[in-house]
Amino acid sequence: MSRKAAVLFAEGFEEIEAVTPVDILRRAGIETLMAGVAGMEVVGVHGIPIRVDVPVEKLKGAEFDLLVLPGGGPGSKRLGSSGEARRATEEAFRSGRLVAAICAAPVYTLSAWGLLSGRRATCYPGMENQFADDVLFSPENVVRDGNIITSRGAGVALDFSLALAAALAGEAAADKLAATVMFCTKNERP
């Protein structure tokens, strides 16, 4: 069965947190679209422009196995205020699809939209006090609770992306992919 994912790009996104999931998911054989909020060319927080595949308005969340919301403070806030991003994400969530967010996005999108209510989640260090009161903060780099996956920030973008690949393609495929890209843990670094 062919799997599909979409990564949402809003002006001011954190480049490594958006492009790494696209790269890893595509390497895992998962059809991955880049969807733009307010335009077909979106500029990241560090000035890197990305040409997306489709506008977010075209996304039907229930048609995707996974929707990814990258971080970056300005980009996450823009995602959080986008009615179209919210509509697609809530549609995916309600249909039991995977929804993932990293860095500031768990706070400014999923928590703000009420999708983390009663769930374990993580976010960029120091932002956990901005979660809604009913979110159960967990300090791990990547946290999965049901159909929600959250992560901490840019430094764990590859961990996050491999977790997404594992969720869609299986642990063995993600492990093989990790070896292929020469991913190593802190203990394995020279």
C-alpha positions, 0 to 999 in steps of 0.5 A, spaced: 500 500 500 502 506 498 503 511 503 502 519 503 505 524 507 504 532 507 509 537 510 506 544 511 510 550 510 509 557 512 513 563 512 518 563 517 519 555 518 525 552 521 528 549 515 532 543 518 525 541 521 521 542 514 526 539 509 529 533 513 522 530 514 521 531 506 527 528 505 527 522 509 520 520 508 521 520 500 527 516 501 523 511 505 518 511 499 513 515 502 510 520 497 511 526 500 508 533 498 510 540 500 504 544 502 505 552 502 501 556 507 500 563 503 504 562 497 508 557 492 514 559 494 515 560 502 522 563 505 524 559 512 527 563 518 534 563 515 532 566 508 532 559 504 526 559 499 523 553 498 518 552 492 512 547 494 508 542 491 501 545 492 498 550 496 495 548 503 488 549 500 488 543 496 490 538 501 484 533 504 487 531 511 484 525 510 487 523 504 494 523 507 497 518 512 501 523 515 501 531 516 507 534 519 508 541 522 515 544 522 517 549 527 520 555 527 517 561 531 514 565 526 512 559 521 509 555 527 505 562 529 503 562 522 501 555 521 497 556 528 493 562 525 492 559 518 485 556 517 487 552 512 492 549 515 488 547 521 482 545 517 487 540 514 490 538 520 484 537 524 481 533 518 487 528 518 486 528 526 479 526 526 480 520 521 485 517 525 491 519 521 498 521 524 499 528 525 506 530 527 509 537 530 516 539 532 519 545 536 514 551 537 509 547 532 506 543 538 505 549 542 502 554 537 498 549 533 496 542 536 496 545 543 492 551 541 487 547 537 486 543 542 489 536 539 493 535 545 488 535 550 490 529 555 496 527 551 503 526 552 507 531 548 514 535 547 516 541 544 522 546 544 525 546 551 522 552 555 516 552 551 512 547 555 509 552 560 505 554 554 502 548 553 494 548 555 494 545 562 491 539 560 497 537 556 502 532 559 509 534 557 514 529 556 522 531 556 524 526 550 526 528 544 520 524 540 514 523 543 508 519 540 501 518 543 496 515 539 496 518 532 500 524 535 508 525 534 511 531 537 519 533 537 523 538 541 527 542 535 532 542 530 537 538 533 533 532 533 530 533 526 533 527 524 530 523 530 523 526 528 524 524 521 526 517 522 520 516 527 515 518 522 518 513 517 518 508 522 511 510 523 509 509 516 514 504 513 516 500 519 522 500 524 526 495 520 525 500 514 527 506 518 533 502 521 535 501 514 534 508 512 538 510 519 544 506 517 544 508 509 544 516 511 550 514 517 545 516 523 549 515 529 547 516 536 551 520 541 555 514 544 557 512 536 560 519 534 567 519 534 
